[in-house]
Amino acid sequence: MEWLILILMGAAAYLYLKSVDSTHSPNKPILRKDLITDSDTIGLTEGKKILRDFLKEASVTKLIVKRLGMSPNDVSKSHINEEISDIVQNFSDNFKESMDDIKEQIKDLKIEIKENNVKEDIEELERLNVKLSQKDCSNDLLWEMNECLGVDRKQNAILSQKNYKDN
């Protein structure tokens, strides 16, 4: 009986340490510093490649299979690749939509500035023009990667507001 308790305690400790020490987990969201890139901005093509490589990692693939609600033995490699392609395509479409939203906001701000010429509107227009010209998808990429890890939407939103930096 004592041996059984010791074995159970050991197994529980092992599982706890394994989950805490895991490279990818909701407890360890991916931050901007974790992305290995040559510049501060990430274009859509590079973002899609980073996301695809991330999704193909074994631990993340297991999370995708788990999210599908299937047993790992029941999921074929082609089914996993199809799911990865869907996630990458969804990421790409969402980023393009956000760029279209920025264009629409710029258009509306230009009209507002013509009518009222408010300093805050001019500053916002400049900020949006810079954001549009950079075509940086890094925040969208980090959102998607953390969502795949199981980071809840509230925590992901907080991280996004902090620009995925430690604070």
N, C-alpha and C positions, 0 to 999 in steps of 0.2 A: 504494500500500500504506500509506504514512504517512497519507494522507488518510482512509483507511478506519479506521485505528486512532483517529485524532482524532475522527472522526464517532462511532464507537462509544463512546469515552470521554465525549464530550459528551452523547450520549444517555443513558448510564448516570448521569452527574451530574445531568442534568435529571430523570430518573425518581426518583432518590434524593431530590433536593430537593423534588420534588412530593409524594412520600410523607411526608416529614418535615414539610412545611409544610401538609399537609392539615388542614382543619378537623376532620374526623372520621376517626379512625384508631385501631387498637388501641394505638398508641404514645402517643396523647393521650386517655386515658379522660375521660369527662365527670364532673365533680365537682359537689358541692353548690353551689359558687359560680357554676357555669355555668348553673344553673337560674334563670330570671328569674321570680320570684314575689313576691307582696305579703307573704307571711308565711313563717315557718320550716316550717310544716306544709303538706302538700299533700293535699287530699281526693281520693277515688277519681275523682270526676267530672273534676276539674281534671287529675289524673294521666293519665287516659285521653286527654284532649284534647292534653296536652303530648306524650304518646307518639305519638299519631296524626300530629300536625304534624311531629314529628321523623322519623317513618318516611316521610313524604311528601317530605322533602328529597331532591333529586336524588342526592346522593352516597350517602345511606343506602339509597335505593331501588335503586341499583346494587348495593349490598352484599346486599340481599335477593334480587335476581335471581341474583347469583353464588351465594348460599347455596342457592338452589333447584336449582343445577347446570344452568341453562339459558342459552342464548344470549339476550342482550337483544333480539334480533330475533324470537325465538320466543315471547316472553312478552307477552301482551296487557295492556292497562291494567286490564281487569277482573280478570285473574288476579293482578296486583300488588295491587289494592285488596282482593281476597279474602284474600291473604296478610297484608296489613296488618290487616284486620279480625280474622283469626285470632290474630295476635300480641297485639292489644289485648284481645281476649276472654280469651286465656290469662293475660295480666297481671292482668286484673280477677278472674278465678277464683282465681288464686294468692293475690292479696291478701285476698280473702274467706276463703280457707282459713286464711291466717295469722291473721286476726282470730278465726276459730273456734278455732284452736289456743290463742290467748291466753286466750279464754274458758274453755277446758278446763283450762289451767294455773291460772287463777284459782280455778276450782272445786276442783281438787286441793289447791292451797295452803290454801284455807279449811279443808278437812278436816284437813290436816296441822297447821295452827295450832290448831285445836280440840283436837287430841290432844297436841301438844308445846309450843305457844306459844314457838317459837324466834324470836329477834330478826331473824335473817337472812331467815327466811320472811316475816315481817311487812314488812320492807323490800322484798323481792321482790314481794310482793302489791301494795304501794303503787306500785311502778314499773310493774307490769303494768297496774294500773288506770288510771294516767296514759296509758300507751301505748294502751290500748283506747279511752279517752275522746277522745284526739287523732285517732284514725283517720287517721294520717299514712302515706301510701304513698310518700313520697319515696325511701326506701332501696330499696324494691321497684322503683320507677320507674327510678332510676339503675342498678340491677342490669340491668334489661331493656334499657335504652338501650345500656349498655356491652357487653352480650352481643350485641346486634345489630351493634355495631361490630367484634366479633371479639375483644374482651378475653377472655382465658382465665379459666376458673372460679376458679383459684387467685388470680390477681391481683384479680378481682372480689370474692372473699371477703375479701382483705386490705383492699381499699378500703371494703367494707361495715363491717368491724370498726372502721375509722377514721371511720365515718360519712360517707364520701366527702368528707373534708376533707384539705387539704394538711397533711402533718406531716413 
